[in-house]
Amino acid sequence: MKPVIAVILFALTCQLQAETLRIPIGQQEKTGEYLTTPATGVTKTHVKDTYGEPIKQSGPVGTPPIYTWVYNDFVVYFESDRVIHSVIKFTPKVKPTTPEELSGNS
């Protein structure tokens, strides 16, 4: 019985340590600093003529209608026929290794 108690006490006094390093997106290297995205206000036709067909299109959603076009490196959001925002996709420098990271739940 004494060895069991000793093992339990030893386990309780040991400190397990793990460190998670989180770097805010604003402090990460700008991978898309030379990547141009559509300017606010340009039309869907201009975006398609300049950047080609998107990989995926979705919408309309809501009122006014919001459309989303996905390209390899960025995503474009439209209100009706005009760009309201374009966002460069985040690409991590470190490849995910844990199941949580692989599923995007980290």
DOKOL-577745 format. One record per residue (C-alpha): residue in one letter; x, y, z. Coordinates in nm, 4 decimals. Example, Ala and Ser with C-alpha at 12.3 -4.5 7.8 and 13.67 -1.06 7.14 Angstrom:
2
+------+----------+----------+----------+
| type |       xx |       yy |       zz |
+------+----------+----------+----------+
|    a |   1.2300 |  -0.4500 |   0.7800 |
|    s |   1.3670 |  -0.1060 |   0.7140 |
+------+----------+----------+----------+
This chain:
106
+------+----------+----------+----------+
| type |       xx |       yy |       zz |
+------+----------+----------+----------+
|    m |   0.0000 |   0.0000 |   0.0000 |
|    k |   0.2864 |   0.2382 |   0.0821 |
|    p |   0.4412 |   0.2089 |  -0.2691 |
|    v |   0.1059 |   0.3014 |  -0.4266 |
|    i |   0.0748 |   0.6080 |  -0.2052 |
|    a |   0.4342 |   0.7043 |  -0.2847 |
|    v |   0.3692 |   0.6774 |  -0.6597 |
|    i |   0.0527 |   0.8866 |  -0.6294 |
|    l |   0.2303 |   1.1542 |  -0.4252 |
|    f |   0.5195 |   1.1572 |  -0.6717 |
|    a |   0.2797 |   1.1920 |  -0.9658 |
|    l |   0.0983 |   1.4797 |  -0.7961 |
|    t |   0.4198 |   1.6684 |  -0.7299 |
|    c |   0.5568 |   1.6326 |  -1.0828 |
|    q |   0.4782 |   1.9216 |  -1.3086 |
|    l |   0.3971 |   1.8477 |  -1.6662 |
|    q |   0.4708 |   2.1425 |  -1.8884 |
|    a |   0.3753 |   2.2226 |  -2.2416 |
|    e |   0.4065 |   2.5474 |  -2.4241 |
|    t |   0.1946 |   2.6729 |  -2.7088 |
|    l |   0.3457 |   2.9466 |  -2.9187 |
|    r |   0.0897 |   3.1749 |  -3.0775 |
|    i |   0.2001 |   3.4537 |  -3.3080 |
|    p |  -0.0613 |   3.7168 |  -3.3935 |
|    i |  -0.1319 |   3.7316 |  -3.7659 |
|    g |  -0.0165 |   4.0936 |  -3.7788 |
|    q |   0.3304 |   3.9866 |  -3.6636 |
|    q |   0.3678 |   3.6971 |  -3.9057 |
|    e |   0.5629 |   3.7355 |  -4.2270 |
|    k |   0.3587 |   3.8933 |  -4.4996 |
|    t |   0.3453 |   3.6142 |  -4.7579 |
|    g |   0.1192 |   3.8099 |  -4.9884 |
|    e |   0.2929 |   4.1469 |  -4.9896 |
|    y |   0.3501 |   4.1203 |  -5.3664 |
|    l |   0.0105 |   3.9680 |  -5.4355 |
|    t |  -0.2494 |   4.2027 |  -5.5794 |
|    t |  -0.6165 |   4.1555 |  -5.5048 |
|    p |  -0.9214 |   4.3229 |  -5.6606 |
|    a |  -0.9846 |   4.6785 |  -5.5437 |
|    t |  -1.3048 |   4.7765 |  -5.3690 |
|    g |  -1.5728 |   4.8850 |  -5.6131 |
|    v |  -1.4627 |   4.6974 |  -5.9262 |
|    t |  -1.7154 |   4.4782 |  -6.1036 |
|    k |  -1.7393 |   4.0991 |  -6.1248 |
|    t |  -1.6594 |   4.1251 |  -6.4965 |
|    h |  -1.3395 |   4.3190 |  -6.4252 |
|    v |  -1.2343 |   4.0652 |  -6.1591 |
|    k |  -1.2996 |   3.7739 |  -6.3951 |
|    d |  -1.1136 |   3.9463 |  -6.6814 |
|    t |  -0.8145 |   4.0252 |  -6.4568 |
|    y |  -0.7873 |   3.7120 |  -6.2394 |
|    g |  -0.9723 |   3.4484 |  -6.4412 |
|    e |  -1.2427 |   3.2090 |  -6.3288 |
|    p |  -1.2612 |   3.1513 |  -5.9530 |
|    i |  -1.2082 |   2.8038 |  -5.8093 |
|    k |  -1.5410 |   2.8287 |  -5.6281 |
|    q |  -1.8363 |   3.0671 |  -5.6322 |
|    s |  -2.1073 |   3.0912 |  -5.3686 |
|    g |  -2.4059 |   3.3148 |  -5.3044 |
|    p |  -2.6185 |   3.5099 |  -5.3081 |
|    v |  -2.6681 |   3.5258 |  -4.9334 |
|    g |  -2.8862 |   3.7838 |  -4.7586 |
|    t |  -3.0045 |   4.1280 |  -4.8564 |
|    p |  -2.8240 |   4.2961 |  -5.0209 |
|    p |  -2.6954 |   3.9850 |  -5.1969 |
|    i |  -2.3398 |   3.8898 |  -5.0962 |
|    y |  -2.1360 |   3.6648 |  -5.3253 |
|    t |  -1.8032 |   3.4946 |  -5.2520 |
|    w |  -1.5444 |   3.3988 |  -5.5105 |
|    v |  -1.2513 |   3.1833 |  -5.4026 |
|    y |  -0.9177 |   3.1944 |  -5.5853 |
|    n |  -0.5938 |   3.0078 |  -5.5051 |
|    d |  -0.4421 |   3.2850 |  -5.2942 |
|    f |  -0.7329 |   3.5095 |  -5.1992 |
|    v |  -1.1095 |   3.5379 |  -5.1552 |
|    v |  -1.3251 |   3.8163 |  -5.3011 |
|    y |  -1.6552 |   3.9311 |  -5.1504 |
|    f |  -1.9120 |   4.1097 |  -5.3657 |
|    e |  -2.2246 |   4.3040 |  -5.2822 |
|    s |  -2.4408 |   4.2539 |  -5.5893 |
|    d |  -2.1910 |   4.3166 |  -5.8744 |
|    r |  -1.9226 |   4.5177 |  -5.6895 |
|    v |  -1.6226 |   4.4116 |  -5.4775 |
|    i |  -1.6662 |   4.5057 |  -5.1123 |
|    h |  -1.3579 |   4.3230 |  -4.9782 |
|    s |  -1.0788 |   4.0901 |  -5.0821 |
|    v |  -0.8718 |   3.8852 |  -4.8379 |
|    i |  -0.5402 |   3.7058 |  -4.8877 |
|    k |  -0.5619 |   3.3480 |  -4.7577 |
|    f |  -0.3513 |   3.2680 |  -4.4534 |
|    t |  -0.0913 |   2.9993 |  -4.5155 |
|    p |   0.0926 |   2.8751 |  -4.2044 |
|    k |   0.4688 |   2.8319 |  -4.2281 |
|    v |   0.4594 |   2.5245 |  -4.0058 |
|    k |   0.2698 |   2.2246 |  -4.1318 |
|    p |   0.0020 |   2.0946 |  -3.8916 |
|    t |   0.0994 |   1.7800 |  -3.7042 |
|    t |  -0.1611 |   1.7141 |  -3.4364 |
|    p |  -0.5150 |   1.5931 |  -3.5107 |
|    e |  -0.6513 |   1.9248 |  -3.3774 |
|    e |  -0.4278 |   2.1265 |  -3.6083 |
|    l |  -0.5131 |   1.9052 |  -3.9064 |
|    s |  -0.8861 |   1.9567 |  -3.8452 |
|    g |  -0.8456 |   2.3313 |  -3.7902 |
|    n |  -0.9638 |   2.3192 |  -3.4273 |
|    s |  -0.6430 |   2.4408 |  -3.2659 |
+------+----------+----------+----------+
